[in-house]
């Protein structure tokens, strides 16, 4: 039941979800905001557990192909379908986590190890393709691959500025240095809270790079 609800919510979020930049992964119900993919993490584990319980005889069958079908192929199809729904949210890290959770359950349940390498290779190739085929993910990887030190974070600052403006925030840019700030008014009384986010990478003298 939880799995079915999670699938339904993952479909709903693609239509009615709240966008944060390029990603659409949140649903808001009244004052509550949540990610359906978080519910799916538990839902998929329970679904796979139920599946293996219901097909125990087929999974433990002596025939290699029959046991592979019920013990590995069908569960991988379930995991793959979930991963497709999550990747449609442009939630790459969530997709990777979901795949790893599903494969861990399949491994513990006795899935054929010979298929794990193939499934992992296909998944890695798919993730690689998605990352470098989408501007959203490519920019994040590029910033990670090209760290910038203090007061030289032009690419990082530009990326963050773009995302903040996409979210509708008015920005005040720092004068003479990289960085900016914004004021978020909740409309409710209370103290003002300052949140500082660092943009620069950390210099490690002993690191080979």
Rosetta blueprint (number, residue, H / E / L):
1 X L
2 X H
3 X H
4 X H
5 X H
6 X H
7 X H
8 X H
9 X H
10 X H
11 X H
12 X H
13 X H
14 X H
15 X H
16 X H
17 X L
18 X E
19 X E
20 X E
21 X L
22 X L
23 X E
24 X E
25 X E
26 X E
27 X E
28 X E
29 X E
30 X L
31 X L
32 X E
33 X E
34 X E
35 X L
36 X H
37 X H
38 X H
39 X H
40 X H
41 X H
42 X H
43 X H
44 X H
45 X H
46 X H
47 X H
48 X H
49 X H
50 X H
51 X H
52 X H
53 X H
54 X H
55 X L
56 X H
57 X H
58 X H
59 X H
60 X L
61 X L
62 X L
63 X L
64 X H
65 X H
66 X H
67 X H
68 X H
69 X H
70 X H
71 X H
72 X H
73 X H
74 X H
75 X H
76 X H
77 X H
78 X H
79 X H
80 X H
81 X H
82 X H
83 X H
84 X H
85 X H
86 X H
87 X H
88 X L
89 X L
90 X L
91 X L
92 X H
93 X H
94 X H
95 X H
96 X H
97 X H
98 X H
99 X H
100 X H
101 X H
102 X H
103 X H
104 X H
105 X H
106 X H
107 X H
108 X H
109 X L
110 X L
111 X L
112 X L
113 X L
114 X H
115 X H
116 X H
117 X H
118 X H
119 X H
120 X H
121 X H
122 X H
123 X H
124 X H
125 X H
126 X H
127 X H
128 X H
129 X H
130 X H
131 X H
132 X H
133 X H
134 X L
135 X H
136 X H
137 X H
138 X H
139 X H
140 X H
141 X H
142 X H
143 X H
144 X H
145 X H
146 X L
147 X L
148 X L
149 X L
150 X L
151 X L
152 X L
153 X L
154 X H
155 X H
156 X H
157 X H
158 X H
159 X H
160 X H
161 X H
162 X H
163 X H
164 X H
165 X H
166 X H
167 X L
168 X L
169 X L
170 X L
171 X L
172 X E
173 X E
174 X L
175 X L
176 X L
177 X L
178 X L
179 X L
180 X E
181 X E
182 X L
183 X L
184 X L
185 X L
186 X L
187 X L
188 X L
189 X L
190 X L
191 X L
192 X L
193 X L
194 X L
195 X L
196 X L
197 X L
198 X L
199 X L
200 X L
201 X L
202 X L
203 X L
204 X L
205 X L
206 X L
207 X L
208 X L
209 X L
